[in-house]
Amino acid sequence: MLSDSTTTIVTGRPLVADVVAGAPRVAEIAARCAEETEAARRLAPEVADAVREAGFGRHFVPAAFGGAEGRFVDMTAAVTVVGQGCASAAWAASLSAYAARYGAFLPLGGQAEIWADGPNALMAGALMPAGKAEPASGGWRLTGEWKYISGVRFADWVFACSAVPNGQVGPDGRPEVRFFAVPRADIAVKDTWFTMGMRGTGSDTMVLDDVFVPEHRTLSRFDINAGRATVSEARCHTVPVDALNGLPLAVPVLGAARGALRVAAEQTMRRVDRRGAPVREKPPVQIELARSAGEVDAAELLMQRAARVADGIEQTRDGEAPVRGPRDLALAVQMLVSAVDRLFRSGGTTAHFESDPVQRFWRDVNTAASHVIFDFEAAGAAFGAWALGVEGAESGR
């Protein structure tokens, strides 16, 4: 049982982070509301409220605005727990928490505005630049559509991103991309999220029509990439984005795989063969479960190591983190797919019914794993080039 999150140790950090203490309740509510969430293709309101109350929104918020300035290892633990109840809830909670990190890179006036009502505001963010940003007096005007904005319907603020004219040029020759904090009142949502899996993430399309965003609510992606927060010196704000990589997206898959493993084991305990003999006593069944459990454990170890590196708890060699992290997470997700595929196949015909939670986890894991960030060919080539001393190794990412 988790300890009281208000108990502190000598350093003043909670013995158990609020988000970790609150995760089991979110998982329980999310599992109970899973059918409602899937049918609506967005989080059930009760789930979104639980995510907020558990502290996902404030975990990475600067202390100056009431946030926890929390650790990545704690967020990883919390998201894993939630994913065992519902992968969509874990995905939305994870991305909302990580989107809140962007706020630490805004000018102080922007930070004061987005957290004016406290640190628990829920955020969403675009991962890819889209739309059009045009300079205007005192800020920018945004128009266009941004696809796949997970949690857009319950977010208080959304960080839209767009390439900007006449901006900086990065060392790779790419033009500057800026993020723009947009309040829910300025957002229209197009209902576009009709998918096989991860149905409840509500990753619909955000539409902005000539929305004005003042300068104090914008930030450069260059600053996020480099870990140049406005004033915070907390590790969660100063870590380069390369150290995080796909962690926010990979951990919900881990949670879903753990959920599938638990449910499959419970079902196997109850199954009998045509002769009425317990299926659980058959060595091939035991071995298949063992293999899937081992793959899930191995994937979790890789993700925990990535979180420790992001927190600065574990060090890497010079130049290794930007290539090892993507390799580890892509490989981990591959193992999770393998584990859940095996569990799904072993479930027989009953696993194919929509009422069976294993098929939901199977759909969710395979859908999430299709994200381009988990392409092992690209991640593996980048790591291999670095390990073999090929010049410009990171260009393959």
Buried (B, 14 or more C-beta within 10 A) or exposed (E): EEEEBEEEEEEEBBBBBBBBBBBBBBBBBBBBBBBBBBEBBBBBBBBBBBBBBBBBBBBBBBEBBEBBBBBBBBBBBBBBBBBBBBBBBBBBBBBBBBBBBBBBBBBEEBBEBBBEEEBBBBBBBBBEBBBBBEEBEEBBBBBBBBBBBBBBBBBBBBBBBBBBEEBEEBEEEEEBBBBBBBBBEBBEBEEBBEBEBBBBBBBBBBBBEEBBBBBBBBBBBBBBEBBBBBEBEBBBBBBBBBBBBBBBBBBBBBBBBBBBBBBBBEBBEEBEEEEEEEBBEBEEBEEBBEBBBEBBEBBBEBBBBBBBBBBBEEEBEEEBBBBBBBBBBBBBBBBBBBBBBBBBEBBEEEBEEEEBBBBBBBBBBBBBBBBEBBBBEBBBBBBBBBEEEEEEBBEBB
